């Protein structure tokens, strides 16, 4: 098997592990938060805005710890572009072209479209849009000196704290918060998928396939080679994590399938029976798998840089960014599918604020980030600014039309073209 194929497979496997362990962390955090009777808005903000951004966080921290801090900025801003172009853009197109009848989607005309063919903005959830736009503009200004220092990290951390305090205070004035509704829909979707049907077999089969691929001789040899740099702990935690993720997937899909009819009325009833200490162990386990999967991702990117002769920053801003933004895209489309159109705005932009302010702050605290205004990094920052600013204009009319969704998707594709054209 060619070396480049092995590295690509390993990158895909590790991204899969990141996405699945992130889902597990979100589920357990929700259970613990409900048991501790934390405020719904507080739980919701972390689940929707932060939970889906954990892959970027752990991948970026792993990159810094492995001595490749130049991957942080392309990863973060590439993810923002993927969120806007793929998540937000596709969400608008789904609103325009499709309608749900039962459990199926149907293509139809604009007059029948959800929200009459465009995304409406609630005035209560426009604040994250303004803050997200300000975050990318500020990041561009701060990074002009080509170094993201610890002082810059302190500034970004302060802005994120201010954002969260404002959001929590705003949530207290709302009887039912938008992010709480998103979490409820996410939990309901997650539970209702635990059935004996073909979907369950597909999920379990995919999980088993990913786990089995690790033991193919070429991939196993590559992992052994990486262990010399990353350590055996990374390899053992990565492989063990994939195995446990497969077991948990099989258990949730089949062992609980018989409870589907009862759970459809009360989707949180079964999850509430899980003991808090068990949820805590699974929470810690998911964090460990997230981090060490990020370590494998970074090594796979470095190997692909050698194999393909493509800058690892370009790969981080494209392949890795798209892979780690999959949870955001999935939740965004699910929110639209369930008719919660306005939640698309809050979810995407809360996630983007977390990516820019908190992830860059954490990585900057660990070590100053070099080359943040050169090559793939500056292309990613400028592209995120270009995609974000037009959305501010749409807030005047409180809606985003089909042309806006197409524009976001085209902007994402143009960004990829510029990125690989530069390489």
N, C-alpha and C positions, 0 to 999 in steps of 0.2 A: 504494500500500500504506500503510495507516495507520501512524503513527509508533509506536504502542504495539506493533503486530505486529512491526515491524522490531526494536524493542528486545528483545522476548521471544525472537525468533529468534536475535538476536546473543547473548543470555544463554545460550540452549541450546547454540549452537555453541561458545561459549567454555568452558562447563562440560564439553562433550564433549572438547574439546582438553585440558582439565585431567585428566580421567579417563584418557584414552588415553596421554598423556605420562607420567602417574604409573605406569601399567602398564609402559611402556617403561623407566622408571627402575628399577623393581623388578627387571625381568628382567636388566638390565645389571649392577645392583649384585650380583645373585646370581652371575652369571658371574664378575665380578671377585673377589668374595669367595671363590669356590671355587678360582679360579686362585691367589690369595694364600694359600690354605690357612688361612683364618681359622676360628676355632672355629664349629662348626655352630650352637650356641645363639646366639652373638653375631649371626651372619648372620640366623638365623631371627627373632630379636627385632626387628631392624631391618626385615626384609621384611614381617612380619605386622603388628606393632604400629605401626611408623613408616611403612613404605612406603605403606600405604593411607591414611595421614593427611596425606601431603604436599600434596594439594589444599587442605586447610584452612590449612596452613602458608603456602604461597605466596600464597593469596588474602588472608590476613590481613596478611602483610608488604606486599603491594601496596597494601592499603587504608591502612596506616600511611604508606607513602611517598607516597601520593597525597593525604594530608591528610584522610583520613576514618577516624580511629582508632576512632570510635564503632561501626564495623561489626565490629570484632574480636570483642568479647564475644558479641553475638548469633550470629555465625557459629560460634564455637567451641562454645557451649553448645547451640545449635540442632542442631549435628552430633551432639553427645553424645546428645541426645534422639532423634534419628533412628537412631543406632546401637542404642540400647536398645529403642526402640519398633518400628522396622522390621527392623533386623538381628537382635537378640536375640529379639524377639517372634515374628517370622516363622520364625526357626530352630526355636523350640519348637513352633510349629504344624506345621511340616514333619515334625518328629519324631513328632507325634501322628497326623497324618492320612495320611501318605504312606509308601510303601516303594519301594525301587528294585529292579527286576528287569531285568537287562541294562542298557540305556541309557534305560529308561523309568520313569516314576513311576506308581504306581497308588494310588487311594484305597482305604482299608481300615479295619478296625475297631481299637479300642484294644488288643485282645488280640494283634493282629498288629503293632502299631506298633513303630517303632524305639525302643529303650530302654523298651519296655513303655508307651509313651505319655508319658514325661516325660524331662526333661533331668537327667542325673546330674552331680554336681559331684565331681571328684576333689579330695581334700584338698591335693594338691600344687599345684593351680592356683587355690586360693581367695585367695591373697595379692593378686593384681591386683584382685580384687573389693573387698577391704578398702581397698586403696590408692586405687582409683578413687572409692569412696564418700568417703574422707577428702579427696580432692582437690576435689570439688564443694562439700563442707561448708566447707573452708578457703577456697575461692574466694568463697563467700557471705560469710564473716566478714571477709575482707580487703577486699572491695569495698563494705562498708557505708558507708564514707566517700565513696563515689561517684568515687574516683580510684584507679587501679592505678598506683602509683609505681614508680620504679626499685628502691627498697628491696624492694617487694613482688616485683618481678621476680627479684631476687637470691634471695629466700626460695624462690620457686617453682622456680628453677633448681636450688637446693640439694636440694630434695625430689626433683626428677627424677633428679639424679645418684645420690642415695641409693637410689631405686627401681631404677635400672638396675644399680648395683653389687650390690644384693641379688639381682636376677633372674639376673645372670651367675654369681654365686657359687652360687646355687641350681641353675643349669643344669649346673654342673660336677659336681654330685653325682648327676645323672641320666644314665644310660647313653644314652638316646634322649630328647631333649627334645620336648615337645609342639609347640613352635613350629617345630622342624625338620621334624616330620611335616607340619605345615600347609604349609610351603614346598615340600616334596616333592610334595604333592598339587596345590598351585597350579601348580608347574612342569609336572607331568604333564598337568594339564588344559589348560594353555596350549599345550603341544606337540601333544597329541592332536587339538586343534581345527584344526590346519593340514592341511586335507584339500581334496580336489577337490569335495566335496559341496555341497549347498545352503547349509549353514551358512557355508562359506567365501564363497560368492557374496553371502550376506546381509551379512556383515561388510565385505567390500570395497565392496559397493554402498552401505552406510550411510556408510562413510568417504568415498567419492567424493561422495555427496550433500551431506554436511556441507561438504566442500571447495568444491563448486560453488556452494553457497548464498552463499558470501562474495562472489561476483562478480555477484550480482543487483544491479542499479543502486541500489535503496534501501539495501541493506545496505552496499554499497561506499561510498555517499555518507555513511552514518553513520560508517563507519570513518575516512573522510577527515576528518569533523568531529571525531571523537575524537582524531585525530592532532594537532590543534592544541593539545590539552591534554596528551596522553600522549606525544607525539612520534612521528615517523615510524618510529623504531626498533621501538617496540611493535607498530605495524601490520605492518611487514615481517616481524618475527620470528613474529608470530601467524599470518599467512598462509603464510609459508614453512614454519612448523611443521606446519600442517594438511596442506600438500602432501606433506611428507616422511613424516608419519604415514600418509597414504594409500598412499604407495609402499611403506613398510615392511609395512603390512597386506597389500597385494597380494602382496608377495614372500613373506611368511611363510605366506600361505594357499595359494598356488598353486605357487610355485617349489619349495617343500619338500613339497608334497603327496605326491609320489611316494615320499617316505621314511617315510610314515606307518606302514606295517606293520613296518618295521625299528625305528622309533622307539618303537613301542608297548611293546617289551620293554625298551628302555633310553632313557627319555625325555630324558636329559640328554646323550646321545651327540652329537647334532647340534649342540646349543648349545655344547658344549665346544670344537667346532672353530672357533668364532668367536675371532679374535685379541683379545688383551687390549686392545690399543691402539684397536681398532675399538669394542669395548665401552665403553672410556673416552670416546671421542668421542660415542657415542650417549648415554652417561650425561650428559655436559655439555649436549648438545643438548636432552635431555628436561628438564633443570633450567631452561634458558633458555625453552623453550616453556611450562613450568609457570608461571614468573613472569609472563611477558607475557600469558599467557591470564588470569591473575589480574587483571592491569591492565585488560583488556577487560571482565572480569566486573564489576569495581567501577564502571567507567564505564556499563555497561549498567544496573546497579542504580540509579545516580544518575539516568539518563534515565527509567527506569521510575517512580522516585519522582515526577518531574515529570509524566509522562504519566498515571499512575493516581492521584496524590494520596495514595499509601501511603508511610509512613515506610520509608526504605531499610533501617533496622534490622530492620523486620518482614520485609522481603523476604530479608534476609541470614539471619535465623533460620529461615526456612521454605524458600523455593525454593532459595537458594544452599546452605543446610545439607544439604538432601536431595540435591542434585546432587553435592556434594563427598563425601558419605558413601556414594555408590553403590559405590565399591570395597570399603568395609567390609562393606556388605550383601551384595555378590556373593560375597566370600570367605567370609562367614559361612554363606551358604546352600550354597556348594560344600563347605565342611567338613562340614556336616550330611549332605549328599547322599552323601558318601563314607564315612559311618559314623563319622567322627571327632567324635563328639558333644561330648566334653568340651573340645575345642579351641575351641569356640564361646565358652566362658567366657573363656579366656586371650586370645583374639584381640580381642574386643570391648573388654574392660576395659584391656588394654595400650594399645590405640588411644586410649581415653578419657583415660588418664593422660598420654599424650603430648600430647593436645589441650590439656588444662588447664594442666599444669605447664610444658611446654617451649614451646608456641606462645605462650602468654600471657607467658612470661618473655622470649622473643625480641622480641616486639612491645613489651613494657614497657621493654626496654633501649633500643630505638630512640627511643621517646618515651612519656611517661606517658599512660595511656589514660583519657580523661575519660568521665563519664556511664556508669559501669559498674554503677550501682545504680539506674537509672531507665529507664522505658519498656520496650522490647523486651528490653534487656539483663537487667534484674532478673527479668522474667518467665521468660526462658530459664534463668537460674541456678536460680531456685526450682523450676522444673519438673524440671530435671535432678536436683536433690536429692530431690524427691518420687518420681521414678522409680527412683532408685538405692537409697534406704534400704530399701524392701521386699525388695530382693534380698538384703540382709544377713540378713534373717530366714530366708530360704529356705536359707541355708547350714547352719542347724541340722539340717534334715532331709536335706541334701545332694541336693536335687532340686527342679526347677521344673516344675509340672504345666501342663496345658492352660489352666486358669483363670489361671495366672500369665502365660502368653504372651498370652492375650486381654487381660489387664489392662494389659500393657505397650503393646499396640497401641492400646487405648482411651485410655490416658494420652497417647500421642502425638497422637491426634486431638483430645483435649480441649485440649492445649497449643496446637495450631493454631487452635482455636476462640477460646481466650482471647487469643491473639496478634492475630488479625484483629479480634476484638471490641474490643480496646484501640485498634487503629488506626481 
